[in-house]
Amino acid sequence: MKNKQAVETIPIRNGENFNQEALRNYLYEHVEDFPNRELMVEQFPTGVSNLTYLIKSGEWEAVMRRPPSGPLPPKAHDMKRESDLLRSLSPVFPYVPKPYVYCEDKSIIGVPFYVMQRKKGVVLDDQFPEGFTPTAELCQNLSYAVVDALAELHSIDYERANLAGFGFPNGFLERQVNGWISRYRKYATDEIPYFAPLARWYIDHLPASEGAAVIHNDYKLNNMLLSENYQRIEAILDWEIATIGDPLFDLAGALGYWLEDNDPDYLKESLPTVTVLPGFIKRREFLERYAEKTGRDIPHVNYYLSFTYFKLAVVLQQIYYRWKVGQAVDPRFADFMTKVKHLMFHAFEIANTCND
C-alpha cells in the first residue's frame, strides 16, 4: 500500500533553488545540534504560496519555509511573523511545529526564511491512497478530530499565550471584507458579473463579529499531517496567515473546503476533497459539534460561508494574475480562472439564500 500520499518530496523545481552551501553554514552557526554534514535538500510539491523544503544533514531533519520568487503583495509572505507565531503557539497547541531559527539576511539564500521542526505524517487530499479502503467509522472519527482541533485552537487564551500582538480583532471582519474586495479589484483580469453585486452585499450586510480567537485562516484537511492509519492529527501546517480575529470567519473557512457528495460538480472540481466520501460528517454536524465544543452561538453562517468562497476566488485570482503576466511559471496556475469564476458564482448563490 502506498501510504505516504502527497508528502513525498520532489527534486527542487526550476527557479526555486537557492545557495545550499550558504544555508548549511548558517544552520551550523545558529541551530543547536546541527551536525554540519552534507546538506540534502528536496522540495514538498504541494501548496501554491510559500515554498517548503525538506532539509537533511545526516540523521538531522528539518523543514524550511521561504517566500516564492518574484514581486509579492505588500505584507504577504512574512517569514518572521509566521516564525514568531509558531514560537508562541507551539507550547499551548500540540499540533504546531516548533521553529528553530529565523533569518532575515537575504545574502544567505536570497530571501528571508525560517527553519522548523519536522513533524511526520501523511497528507490526505482528494482521495485516500491506492490500496487503502477507509471505513465510514474512520471517516467519521477523522471528521470529529478536525472539528475538535479547530475548537481547541479557538479556545486558547491568546493573551496568556503572548499572542495578543498578532492581530487586531476590533473591526476584523470589516477590514477583511473591504480588503478582499480591494484585492480583487487590483488583480482582476477577466470580467466576472457576480463581483459587483457581491461586493455591495458584503458591505451592506456586515454582521457584528462574535468575539476573538487565534484563527488559522486556512484550516483544511490537506494542511494537516495525519497518522499513517488516518486515526489522528499529527500536525497542522501553513500558519502564514494566522492571526487574532473572528473565530466564525475561521470556522466558515473550514466549512468552505468541507464539501459534501451532493454539492455542485463545478464546486467539487474547483475544490476537490476527500470529505465527499461516505462517513465524513456533513457541514451541519460540523457546525453543531463545533458549537457544542466551544459553547459559541453561530449566527450569520451563510454570510461567512459566502464570503469564504469569495475569498478563495480572490486568492486564486491573485495567483492567476501572476501567471498571466509572467511572474509565475507553474503550469498548475493556467486553469485557475475557471475556478475563480465557479467560486465567485457559488458565493453569489449562497448570498442569494440570505435574501430569500
Order of alpha helices (4+ residues) and beta strands (2+ residues): alpha-beta-beta-beta-alpha-beta-alpha-beta-alpha-alpha-alpha-beta-beta-beta-beta-alpha-alpha-alpha-alpha-alpha
